[in-house]
Amino acid sequence: MKTKIAVIAQGAMGAAVAARLVENGADVVTSLAGRGPASAQRAAEAGMRPVSDPELSSADLILSIVPPSDALGLAERLSPVLKASSNKPLYVDCNAVSPETAKRVAGVIAPTGSPFADGGIIGGPPRKGHAGPTLYVSGEPANRVAGLARGIVVRAIDGPVGAASALKMSYAAITKGLTALATASILAATQAGAAEALHRELSESQPNLLAWLGRSVPDMFAKAYRFVGEMEEISSFMGSEGASDIYAGIADLYREVAADKESDSRDIDVLSGFFAPKKGA
C-alpha cells in the first residue's frame, strides 16, 4: 500500500516537494480550498490529488508548507477534522516561523491526538538531478518523518518543538539578511554615484561575496513578497530589541522591493544593472 501524504499548499516549494514524493511512490493529496487556477495547475503538474479537508485526515503524514502568516490558521482549520478522525496522521509544520509560533501551532494540534513535529526547510525546491532542500525536524516523532517522506532529505534535531524553527530562523537571518543588506547598500551607493566604485572594490577585495550576491540578490526579486512574513517572524525570534528592529526594517525593505516589482521596477533595474557584466571586464 502506498504511503499517503497530504501536502498543503501548492506554492513553488510545496509543489516541488509533492512531485518528489510522487516520484518516490507516495500518494500525494492536497486541498485546493480558497486556492486559484494557478494553484490547481501546479497541483496537477506535481501529481497531487485534490481532496476535501476530511479526507486529508486519512493521510499518514501532513506537511504544512504555507506562508508564515497562514501556519496557525491552517492548523486551526484542520484541527476539528483531525480531532474527529480515528486516523491520526503525523503533522509536520514546515513553515518559516519563529519557535513561539511553532509552539502555538503544536498547541492547536495537540488536542486532536495527532503527533506533531516542528520542521524547517533549508534550501531551494527539489529539482531533477539534485537532492533538494533539507527538512530539519524536531520534537518526539521527528525520526518517523524520514520513513514516510521518501525522496526528501530529512535530518532530525535532538531538541524539542521549536528547535527546527530556530535553526530555520537563524539560517534565514544570515542568508536573507545579507541579501537585504547588499540590496540597501547598492541602492544607496547608486543614488550617491558610487555604484561603479563599489562593484570594483567588491570584485577586488570580496570576489566570493560578490559572486554570491550576484546570485542571491537577483533571485530575490520574485520572492521578496514572500520574505516579508519570514523577516517579521525572525524579528519576533530575536532576543534583543536592537536585533528585532533590524529584521523589522528588513521586512520593510523586502516589502518595498515587492512593491517596486509590481510598479515600475526602478530599483530592481538598478540592482540588476549592478550585477550585469561590465564592459572591459
N, C-alpha and C positions, 0 to 999 in steps of 0.2 A: 504494500500500500504506500502511495506517495505521501511524503510529508506535506501537510497543508500549512501554508504560511500566508498571513494577511499582511500586506504592505500598504501603509497609509501615510503619505498620499502619493501623487503621481508627478512630482517635480523631477528635475533632472537627476538628482541623486536617487530618489525613490524608484523611479522608472528603471534606472540602470541597475540598481540592486536587485529589483524584481526580475529583470531579464537574466541576470547572472544566476539567480536562484532557479529560474525556469530551465536554463541550460543544464543545471545540475540535478534535474529531475523532480523539482518541487512543484506542487500545485499551488500557484500563487493567486490569491484573491485580493480584491480591494473594494473600497466604497467610493462611488462617484457622487455621493450626496453633496450638493452645493458646488459641484465642480463643473467647468465648462467643456466645450467641444475639444479644446486643445488637450485637456487632461484625459478625456476619453480616448483620444487618438494615441497619446503616449502610453496609456494603459494597454491598449490593444496591441501596439507595436512591441511592447515588452512581454506580451503573452499573459497579462493579468486578466482574471475573470472578474467582472463587476458583480457584486452580490449585495444583499441588504445587510444592515447592521446586525440583525440577529444571526445571520449565517457566519459573520466574522468570528463569532464566539466558538464556532466548531473547529477553528484552526488549532494547530499545535503551538504556533508561535505568532505573536502580533508584533510587528516592527512599526513603531510610530516615527515617521520621518517627515515632519511638518515644520513650518516656520516656528521660531521660538514662541511667538505670541499665541500660537494655536495649541501648544503642547498640553496645557492644563485643560483647555476646552475639549480637546479630543478625548482625554481620559474621562472627563465628566460626562461626555456624550455616550461613551461606551460602557460606563460603569453599570447602569441598570441592566444592560444586555448581558454583561459578564456575570452579574450577580444572579440573574435568573437562569443561567445556563448550568447544566450539570457538567459540561466540559469546562475545564479551567486552563486556557492557554497561557503560556509564559508571555508576559507583556514586557517589551523592552522599549523604553523611551530613548530614542537615538538622537534626540534633538540638541541643538546648541543652546543649552540653558544653564543657568547657574546651579550649583549644588542645592541651594534652597528651593529653587523651582522644581528640581528633580525630586526632592523630598516631598513637596506638595503633591506632585503627580503620583508618587508612590502612596501617599496617604489616601488619595482618591481610589486607587486600585485595591488597596489592602482589604477593605470590607467585602470585595467581590469574591475573595477566595482564590483569585488568580495570583500566581507568583509574579514577582516584579524584579527586573534588572535595570539598573541605571546604565545608559550607554552613551558613547561619544564617538562619532565618526571623524577620523582624521585622514585627509587625502581626497583626491577628486573621484568622481563617479567611476565605477568599473568600466573598462573598455577592453575590446578584443586584444589579446596578446599581453595584457598587463594584469597583475594580481588585483589591482584596485585598491581602495582605501582599507584602512584597518578599523574594525569596530571594537573599541575598548568597552568592556563591561565590568561592572562591579555590583556587589550585592550577592546574597547567598546562592541564587540559581545561575550565576554567571557562567559556570563551566558547561551548563546544558545548552547554551546558545550555539556553540560551535558544532555540536552534534546535530542540530536542527537546520542551521543556516549553512548548508554545504555549498562551497564555492566562494564564501565570504571569509576573508581573513579576520579571525576573532581572537582577541587577547584579553584574558581575564586579569583584572587588577585586584590584588589582595586588599580589599578595603570595602567599606560599607557603601550603601546608596549615597551618591554624591561624589565619590572618588573619581569615577569615569567622567562625570561632568566637569569636575575641577580640572582634570587633565585637558579636556577639550577647551575649556575657557582659557587656561594658561597658554596652550599652544596657539590658539587663535589670537590671543592678546599680543603675542610676539609677531606672528607672521602677518596678520591683517593690520596690526598696529604699525609695523614697519612700512607696509604698503601705504597706509594713510599718512604717515609722517613724510614719506617721499612725495606723495601727491601734493600735500600742502606746501612743502618746500619748493617743489618745481614750479608751482603756480606763483608763489611769492617771488622766486628768482626771475621768472619770466616777466612779471609786472615791473620789476626793478631793472630789467635789462641785463641780468646776469646769467641767463639760462645757458648760453653757449659756454661761458667760462665754467659754470657748474658741471656741465657734461664733460668738459675736457678734464677738469680736476678729478672727477669720479673715475673716468676712464684710465687715468694715470695712477691714482693712489688707491682706488677701490674698485678694480675691474670686476671682481667676483660679485660684489654688491650691485654694481651697475647692471651686470648681466641678469642677476636675479630680479631686480626691479623692472628690467626690460620685459620680463615675462609677467610678473605679478601685477604691475600697475595696469597695463592694457587688458589683462584677463579680468580685472576687477570691474571694468566699465559696465558690463551687462549684469553684474551680480551686486552692484552697490546697494540696490534697494533691499536685497536680502541680508546684507551685512548690518543694516541699521539695528534690527532687533537683537542680533547677536552681540553687537557692541553695547547695547543697553543692558543685556544680561551680564556681560563682563563688568560693566560699571558697577552693578549691584554686587558682583562677586568680589571685587577688590576690597582689601581690608582697610585701606586708608582713604580719607576724604580726597587727598590730592590725586591719588591713582584713580579713584572713582570719577573725579572731574575730567581727567584725561580722556577716559573712554566714553564719557557722555559727550565730550567735544568731538571725538572721532565718529560717534554715531551721527552727529550733526553734519560732519564733513561728508560722510557717505550719503546722507540724505540729500545734500547739495549736489553731489555728483549724479545721483539718480535723477534729480530734477533737471539737471543740465542735459542729461541724455535724452530726456523727454521733450526738451525745448530746442535750443539752437546748437547744443553740443560744443559751445565755445571753449569751455575748459577742457573737455575731452580732446578736442582738436589740438590744443596747446600741449597736453600731456602726450598725445600720440606723436606729435612733431618732435618732442624732446628725445624720444627713443628711436626716431626714424634714422636710417643710415645717413651719416654726414658726408658731404662732398669732400672728396680727397682723403677720406678715412680708409 
